[in-house]
Amino acid sequence: MSDVNLFTPLQLGPHTLRNRLVMAPLTRCRAQRDGVPTPIMAEYYAQRAGAGLILSEATPVTPMGVGYPLIPGIWNEAQVAGWRPITRAVHDRGGRIFMQLWHVGRISHPSLLPDGATPVAPSAVAPRGEASTYEGYKPFVTPRALAIAELPGIVEAFRQGAANALAAGFDGVEVHAANGYLLDQFLRDGSNKRTDAYGGDVDNRARLLLEVLDAVCGVCGADRVGVRLSPVQPFNDMFDSKPEATFSRVVELLNPLKLAYLHVTELGRDRPDLAGPYFDVKRLRRLWQGVYMANHGYDKASANAALAAGEADLIAFGALYLANPDLAERFALDTPLNAPDPDTFYMGGARGYTDYPALK
């Protein structure tokens, strides 16, 4: 055991984090319909600048990567301009913020995509469930399998998204390869049925992720790039026949890149075997050779215990940060926490967004 706790500073690449609390990426649906961020978003993120690091809500790098209403994008200059007041507001309060780069793949609907396009995926395998659209929930459609000639375009979209994020003032980026979205769809054999160089064994299924990371690191530098994985997460109808072997190998492939951090969500541990044979994802910590971020269900006590035991270097908090803009201060003072209101997670306006009370 060590004496490391949530308030021990950490050097993350070129950035010195004042504490080890991370605000997890949280989709909140408060942007304009064209993907341009709104002024209230600057207030929201600035309120939470006491975190050692803020991870932005997942942000599509292309119009074909959109999967929900009213989410911000990062593929054009208007969106870049809309993000600048947000990063400035965080920096003015001494905070650090990375953008989470996103492509939802099959977790979309033609009504959300340009010209009613069919969502894309590694394979033409429709997920069970419904897409959230401007007209309400609609059944997912069968996606179109990406041609191998289209994959460099996916890589380029992430590369340009990373460049745009830096232009918008972000301190770095996180590549979203989790939660059943496009890069995760390539990683897991339940959604990847390809027989070409991007399907089959784990090395092939990880090829697109590695190409994306290579491109993004070329823009940002590896020490300003993180990646998120979700090995036991069944969300968005995800499954892998051998998740421990799959994600252990993925971590081995990621190690040489010397990324800023690996972010592993443990979501799914409370629903074992739904996403494939269950394993304790904390085993990945022993394989990873860099900064390790853990996520899902932590409170102050369990976070400090994980840090002291060396099970993680950073702890990401989701709903607690949503409801407690000054979570770091509340943890430091051991004061009561606000309870999150799920009814306002994804609705527009200030209620349930910027009106959670801070300590006096």
C-alpha positions in Angstrom: 0.0 0.0 0.0 1.1 3.6 -0.7 0.1 6.9 0.6 -1.2 8.0 -2.8 -4.8 9.4 -2.7 -7.2 11.5 -4.7 -5.4 14.7 -3.8 -1.9 13.6 -4.7 -0.8 15.5 -7.9 0.1 13.5 -11.0 2.3 14.3 -14.0 0.3 13.4 -17.1 2.5 14.0 -20.1 3.3 17.7 -20.2 0.5 18.5 -17.7 0.7 18.5 -13.9 -2.7 17.5 -12.6 -3.5 19.0 -9.2 -5.5 16.0 -8.1 -6.4 12.5 -9.4 -10.2 13.1 -9.9 -11.3 12.9 -13.5 -14.6 14.1 -14.7 -15.7 11.3 -16.9 -17.1 12.0 -20.5 -20.8 12.6 -20.1 -23.2 13.0 -23.0 -25.6 15.9 -22.0 -27.3 16.9 -25.3 -27.1 20.7 -24.9 -25.5 21.6 -28.2 -27.2 23.1 -31.3 -28.6 20.8 -33.9 -25.7 21.5 -36.2 -23.2 20.3 -33.6 -22.1 23.8 -32.5 -21.6 24.0 -28.7 -23.7 26.5 -26.8 -22.7 29.2 -24.3 -24.3 27.3 -21.4 -21.8 24.5 -22.0 -18.9 26.9 -21.0 -20.6 27.5 -17.7 -21.1 23.8 -17.1 -17.5 22.8 -17.8 -16.1 25.8 -15.9 -18.1 24.8 -12.8 -16.2 21.5 -12.8 -12.7 22.8 -13.4 -11.6 21.7 -10.0 -11.1 18.2 -11.4 -7.6 17.2 -12.1 -8.7 16.5 -15.6 -12.0 17.0 -17.4 -12.9 14.6 -20.3 -15.4 16.3 -22.6 -18.6 14.6 -23.6 -18.1 12.3 -26.6 -17.7 14.4 -29.7 -18.2 13.0 -33.2 -15.3 13.6 -35.7 -17.6 13.4 -38.8 -21.3 13.9 -39.6 -21.4 10.1 -40.2 -20.4 9.5 -36.6 -23.4 11.2 -35.0 -25.7 9.0 -33.0 -27.8 11.2 -30.7 -29.7 14.5 -30.9 -28.1 17.7 -29.9 -24.5 16.5 -29.4 -21.5 18.7 -30.2 -19.2 17.9 -33.1 -15.6 18.7 -34.0 -15.5 18.4 -37.8 -15.9 22.0 -38.9 -14.7 25.5 -38.0 -18.0 26.7 -36.6 -17.8 23.8 -34.0 -14.1 24.6 -33.3 -15.1 28.2 -32.6 -18.0 27.1 -30.4 -15.6 25.0 -28.3 -13.0 27.8 -27.7 -15.0 29.7 -25.0 -15.4 26.3 -23.2 -11.7 25.5 -23.1 -10.9 29.1 -22.2 -13.4 29.0 -19.3 -11.9 25.8 -17.9 -8.3 27.2 -18.3 -9.3 30.5 -16.6 -10.2 28.4 -13.5 -6.9 26.5 -13.6 -8.4 23.3 -15.1 -7.3 20.8 -17.8 -9.6 19.4 -20.4 -9.2 16.7 -23.0 -11.7 16.1 -25.8 -13.1 12.6 -26.3 -13.1 11.8 -30.0 -16.1 9.7 -31.2 -17.6 7.8 -34.1 -20.8 5.8 -33.1 -20.7 3.5 -36.1 -23.9 1.3 -36.2 -25.4 3.0 -33.1 -27.1 5.7 -35.2 -30.1 6.0 -37.5 -30.6 7.4 -41.0 -32.6 10.3 -39.7 -29.4 11.5 -37.8 -27.0 11.1 -40.8 -26.4 13.2 -43.9 -29.0 12.6 -46.7 -30.5 9.8 -44.6 -27.4 7.6 -45.0 -27.3 4.1 -43.6 -25.0 3.8 -40.5 -21.7 2.2 -41.0 -20.0 -0.6 -39.1 -17.3 -3.3 -39.5 -20.0 -5.8 -40.5 -23.7 -5.7 -41.5 -24.8 -6.8 -38.0 -27.7 -4.9 -36.6 -27.6 -4.2 -32.8 -30.7 -5.0 -30.8 -32.4 -1.9 -29.3 -33.4 1.5 -30.4 -31.7 4.7 -31.6 -32.5 8.0 -30.0 -33.6 10.4 -32.7 -35.3 13.8 -33.0 -38.6 12.0 -33.6 -38.2 9.7 -30.6 -36.8 6.2 -30.3 -36.6 4.1 -33.4 -35.3 0.5 -34.0 -31.7 0.3 -35.1 -31.3 -0.5 -38.7 -28.8 -3.0 -40.3 -25.6 -1.0 -40.8 -23.6 -1.0 -44.0 -20.2 -2.8 -43.7 -17.4 -0.4 -44.4 -15.4 -1.2 -47.5 -11.7 -1.6 -46.8 -11.0 1.4 -49.1 -13.2 3.6 -46.8 -11.1 2.9 -43.6 -8.4 5.5 -44.4 -11.2 8.0 -44.4 -12.2 7.0 -40.9 -8.6 7.4 -39.8 -8.4 10.8 -41.4 -11.6 11.9 -39.7 -10.1 11.1 -36.3 -6.8 12.8 -37.3 -8.6 16.0 -38.4 -10.8 15.8 -35.2 -7.7 15.8 -33.1 -6.2 18.7 -35.0 -9.5 20.6 -34.6 -9.5 19.8 -30.8 -6.1 21.4 -30.4 -7.2 24.4 -32.4 -10.2 24.7 -30.1 -7.8 24.9 -27.1 -8.0 21.4 -25.7 -5.0 20.1 -23.7 -5.2 16.7 -25.4 -7.7 14.1 -26.6 -9.1 10.7 -25.7 -9.9 8.2 -28.5 -13.3 6.5 -27.7 -12.8 2.8 -28.3 -15.5 1.7 -25.8 -19.2 1.3 -25.1 -20.2 -0.4 -28.4 -19.2 2.5 -30.7 -17.3 2.1 -34.0 -13.8 1.3 -32.8 -15.2 -1.0 -30.2 -17.3 -2.7 -32.8 -14.1 -3.5 -34.7 -12.4 -4.9 -31.6 -15.1 -7.4 -30.5 -15.9 -10.5 -32.5 -19.7 -10.2 -31.8 -19.9 -7.2 -34.1 -16.8 -7.8 -36.3 -17.4 -10.6 -38.8 -14.9 -9.4 -41.4 -12.5 -11.8 -43.2 -10.1 -9.2 -44.5 -7.1 -7.5 -42.8 -9.5 -5.9 -40.3 -11.2 -9.0 -39.1 -10.5 -12.4 -37.7 -7.8 -12.5 -35.0 -7.3 -9.8 -32.4 -4.4 -8.2 -34.1 -6.5 -7.6 -37.2 -9.5 -6.4 -35.2 -7.3 -3.9 -33.4 -5.8 -2.7 -36.7 -8.2 0.3 -37.2 -7.8 1.4 -33.6 -4.0 1.4 -33.9 -4.1 3.3 -37.2 -6.4 5.9 -35.6 -4.1 6.3 -32.6 -1.0 6.5 -34.8 -2.7 9.4 -36.8 -3.9 11.2 -33.7 -0.6 10.9 -31.9 1.0 12.3 -35.0 -1.1 15.5 -34.5 -1.0 15.7 -30.7 2.0 13.8 -29.5 1.4 10.5 -27.7 1.7 12.1 -24.3 -1.4 14.1 -25.0 -3.5 11.1 -26.2 -5.5 8.7 -24.1 -7.7 5.8 -25.1 -10.8 4.3 -23.5 -11.8 0.6 -23.5 -14.8 -1.3 -22.0 -13.9 -5.0 -21.9 -17.0 -6.3 -20.1 -19.5 -3.7 -21.2 -22.7 -5.2 -22.8 -24.1 -1.7 -23.6 -25.2 -1.3 -27.3 -25.6 -5.1 -27.7 -21.8 -5.8 -27.5 -20.3 -9.3 -27.0 -17.0 -11.0 -27.4 -16.4 -14.7 -27.2 -13.0 -14.3 -25.4 -12.9 -10.8 -23.8 -10.0 -11.4 -21.5 -7.8 -12.7 -24.4 -9.1 -9.9 -26.7 -8.4 -7.0 -24.4 -5.2 -8.4 -22.9 -3.8 -8.5 -26.4 -5.2 -5.0 -27.2 -3.4 -3.6 -24.2 -0.2 -5.4 -25.3 -0.5 -3.7 -28.7 -1.1 -0.3 -27.1 1.9 -0.4 -24.8 4.5 0.6 -27.4 2.6 3.7 -28.3 3.4 5.3 -24.8 0.1 7.0 -24.6 -0.8 9.5 -21.9 -3.1 7.0 -20.2 -5.4 4.0 -20.6 -8.9 4.6 -19.5 -10.8 1.3 -18.6 -14.4 1.4 -17.6 -15.5 -1.4 -15.4 -19.1 -1.0 -16.4 -20.6 -4.5 -16.9 -19.0 -6.0 -13.7 -22.5 -5.9 -12.2 -24.0 -7.8 -15.2 -21.4 -10.6 -15.6 -21.4 -12.7 -18.8 -23.7 -10.5 -20.8 -20.8 -9.2 -22.9 -19.0 -12.6 -23.0 -17.2 -14.7 -20.3 -16.7 -12.4 -17.4 -13.2 -11.5 -16.1 -11.9 -9.0 -13.6 -10.8 -6.1 -15.8 -8.4 -4.9 -13.1 -6.0 -7.6 -14.5 -5.4 -5.2 -17.4 -3.7 -2.9 -14.9 -0.9 -5.3 -14.5 -0.3 -5.5 -18.3 -0.4 -1.7 -18.9 2.9 0.1 -18.6 1.7 3.6 -18.2 -0.9 5.8 -16.4 -4.1 3.8 -15.7 -7.5 5.4 -15.2 -10.3 3.4 -13.6 -14.0 4.2 -14.0 -17.4 3.0 -12.8 -19.1 3.2 -9.4 -16.3 4.7 -7.3 -16.8 6.9 -4.3 -14.2 8.7 -2.3 -13.4 5.7 -0.1 -13.2 3.1 -2.9 -11.2 5.5 -5.1 -8.6 6.2 -2.4 -8.3 2.4 -1.7 -7.7 1.7 -5.4 -5.1 4.4 -5.6 -3.3 3.3 -2.5 -3.3 -0.3 -3.7 -1.8 0.7 -7.0 -4.9 -0.5 -8.9 -5.2 2.8 -10.7 -3.4 6.2 -11.1 -6.6 8.2 -11.8 -10.2 7.7 -11.0 -13.0 8.9 -13.3 -16.4 10.0 -11.8 -19.5 10.3 -13.9 -22.8 10.9 -12.2 -21.1 12.3 -9.1 -19.5 15.0 -11.2 -22.7 15.6 -13.1 -24.5 16.5 -9.8 -21.6 18.0 -7.9 -19.7 20.7 -9.8 -17.3 21.1 -6.9 -16.8 17.4 -6.2 -13.1 17.7 -5.4 -13.9 20.3 -2.7 -16.7 18.2 -1.3 -14.4 15.2 -1.1 -11.7 17.2 0.5 -14.1 18.6 3.2 -16.2 15.3 3.6 -19.4 17.3 3.0 -22.7 15.7 1.7 -23.1 15.3 -2.0 -26.0 16.4 -4.3 -28.0 13.5 -5.8 -28.2 13.4 -9.6 -31.5 13.8 -11.3 -31.7 11.2 -14.1 -34.7 12.9 -15.7 -32.5 15.8 -16.7 -29.5 14.0 -17.9 -30.3 14.4 -21.6 -32.7 17.3 -21.8 -31.9 20.8 -22.8 -31.5 23.9 -20.6 -30.0 24.8 -17.3 -32.2 22.5 -15.1 -30.1 19.5 -14.0 -27.1 21.0 -15.9 -25.8 24.2 -14.4 -28.1 24.6 -11.5 -26.7 21.9 -9.1 -25.7 23.9 -6.0 -22.0 24.3 -5.1 -20.8 24.7 -1.5 -21.2 28.2 -0.2 
